[in-house]
Amino acid sequence: METNIGITKENREKVSEILAKVLSDEFVLYTKTLRAHWNLEGHDFHNKHEFFEEHYDAIKEFIDDVAERIRKVGIYAPGTLKEFLDHTNLTEEYNGDNVSHDYMVALLKDHDTIIQYIRENIEKVEDKYKDLGTGDFLTGLMMEHEEMAWMLRASVAKGKQ
């Protein structure tokens, strides 16, 4: 049955393109956070192992929420690794050591990239594409990433530890 939520099909497709990039970013960030959780070494292993687990659990929820938001606007969500890699603003690359500081710096950069992309698109989603629901959703998601970025930033504030 056709989606009839008061937003044109063209606008719903444009919104879904933005959401597909967010979904792809979330999936890549999730994978990179898992890597940090699995491969971490060092004196702070236990504490940071749990920290990364909390983060990847939250990101897993974000992934589901974004995919479901795409479906709510009547479009099918991307769901393959190729699609995610084709649409992401992030990179899979990691050049650091298996220590918490290096992982946190890399993950912080990715959170900041996601925050900036969402921030750049909220007004467009609301004003140009007339989707206040997705605008509100993106604002909430951006705030979640801002909190995670704050935690990462505070943890690396004094350099390698």
WOZI-V562252 format. One record per residue. N is the residue number from 0. RES is the residue in one small letter. SS is DSSP state (alpha for helix, beta for strand, coil for the rest). PHI is phi in radians with two decimals (* if undefined). NEAR is the number of other ideal C-beta (glycine too) atoms within 10 Angstrom. Layout:
n=[N:N]
res=[RES:RES]
ss=[SS:SS]
phi=[PHI:PHI]
near=[NEAR:NEAR]
This chain:
n=[0:1:2:3:4:5:6:7:8:9:10:11:12:13:14:15:16:17:18:19:20:21:22:23:24:25:26:27:28:29:30:31:32:33:34:35:36:37:38:39:40:41:42:43:44:45:46:47:48:49:50:51:52:53:54:55:56:57:58:59:60:61:62:63:64:65:66:67:68:69:70:71:72:73:74:75:76:77:78:79:80:81:82:83:84:85:86:87:88:89:90:91:92:93:94:95:96:97:98:99:100:101:102:103:104:105:106:107:108:109:110:111:112:113:114:115:116:117:118:119:120:121:122:123:124:125:126:127:128:129:130:131:132:133:134:135:136:137:138:139:140:141:142:143:144:145:146:147:148:149:150:151:152:153:154:155:156:157:158:159:160]
res=[m:e:t:n:i:g:i:t:k:e:n:r:e:k:v:s:e:i:l:a:k:v:l:s:d:e:f:v:l:y:t:k:t:l:r:a:h:w:n:l:e:g:h:d:f:h:n:k:h:e:f:f:e:e:h:y:d:a:i:k:e:f:i:d:d:v:a:e:r:i:r:k:v:g:i:y:a:p:g:t:l:k:e:f:l:d:h:t:n:l:t:e:e:y:n:g:d:n:v:s:h:d:y:m:v:a:l:l:k:d:h:d:t:i:i:q:y:i:r:e:n:i:e:k:v:e:d:k:y:k:d:l:g:t:g:d:f:l:t:g:l:m:m:e:h:e:e:m:a:w:m:l:r:a:s:v:a:k:g:k:q]
ss=[coil:coil:coil:coil:coil:coil:coil:coil:alpha:alpha:alpha:alpha:alpha:alpha:alpha:alpha:alpha:alpha:alpha:alpha:alpha:alpha:alpha:alpha:alpha:alpha:alpha:alpha:alpha:alpha:alpha:alpha:alpha:alpha:alpha:alpha:alpha:alpha:alpha:coil:coil:coil:coil:coil:alpha:alpha:alpha:alpha:alpha:alpha:alpha:alpha:alpha:alpha:alpha:alpha:alpha:alpha:alpha:alpha:alpha:alpha:alpha:alpha:alpha:alpha:alpha:alpha:alpha:alpha:alpha:alpha:coil:coil:coil:coil:coil:coil:coil:coil:alpha:alpha:alpha:alpha:alpha:alpha:alpha:coil:coil:coil:coil:coil:coil:coil:coil:coil:coil:coil:coil:alpha:alpha:alpha:alpha:alpha:alpha:alpha:alpha:alpha:alpha:alpha:alpha:alpha:alpha:alpha:alpha:alpha:alpha:alpha:alpha:alpha:alpha:alpha:alpha:alpha:alpha:alpha:alpha:alpha:coil:coil:coil:alpha:alpha:alpha:alpha:alpha:alpha:alpha:alpha:alpha:alpha:alpha:alpha:alpha:alpha:alpha:alpha:alpha:alpha:alpha:alpha:alpha:alpha:alpha:alpha:alpha:coil:coil:coil:coil:coil]
phi=[*:-1.15:-1.31:-2.30:-1.98:1.49:-2.22:-1.07:-1.03:-1.03:-1.18:-1.11:-1.17:-1.13:-1.08:-1.14:-1.13:-1.13:-1.12:-1.11:-1.16:-1.10:-1.03:-1.10:-1.07:-1.07:-1.17:-1.14:-1.09:-1.00:-1.11:-1.21:-1.23:-1.04:-1.00:-1.05:-1.06:-1.30:-1.85:-1.01:-2.39:2.25:-1.09:-1.80:-0.88:-1.05:-1.07:-1.32:-1.02:-1.20:-1.02:-1.13:-1.11:-1.03:-1.18:-1.22:-1.11:-1.14:-1.13:-1.01:-1.15:-1.03:-1.00:-1.10:-1.10:-1.18:-1.05:-1.18:-1.14:-1.03:-1.14:-1.12:-1.59:1.53:-2.11:-1.43:-1.41:-1.09:-2.66:-2.02:-1.07:-1.07:-1.07:-1.08:-1.17:-1.23:-1.85:-1.26:-1.55:-1.74:-2.19:-1.32:-1.02:-2.47:-2.01:-1.57:-1.50:-1.51:-2.08:-1.01:-1.00:-1.13:-1.09:-1.14:-1.08:-1.13:-1.19:-1.06:-1.01:-1.17:-1.04:-1.06:-1.10:-1.12:-1.02:-1.10:-1.11:-1.10:-1.00:-1.15:-1.93:-1.05:-1.09:-1.07:-1.07:-1.32:-1.50:-1.34:-1.77:1.05:-2.05:-1.17:-1.07:-1.20:-1.03:-1.13:-1.01:-1.13:-1.07:-1.10:-1.14:-1.05:-1.12:-1.10:-1.18:-1.07:-1.17:-1.12:-1.11:-1.04:-1.08:-1.16:-1.07:-1.15:-1.33:-1.95:-0.98:-1.77:1.51:-1.04:-2.10]
near=[4:5:13:8:10:10:20:10:13:9:17:21:14:19:28:24:13:21:27:22:21:28:26:22:26:26:25:22:24:19:15:22:26:16:18:25:18:11:13:20:12:13:10:15:13:9:11:21:15:11:20:23:14:13:22:19:11:15:25:15:12:21:19:12:16:22:20:11:22:22:13:16:21:17:19:10:17:20:10:8:12:8:15:23:14:11:17:22:14:22:13:11:7:15:6:12:13:15:19:24:18:18:25:23:16:19:23:18:14:22:25:15:17:28:18:13:18:23:14:10:22:18:10:14:24:18:11:12:22:15:26:13:16:25:19:13:21:24:14:11:21:19:12:17:26:16:12:22:18:12:15:22:14:10:17:17:8:8:7:10:13]
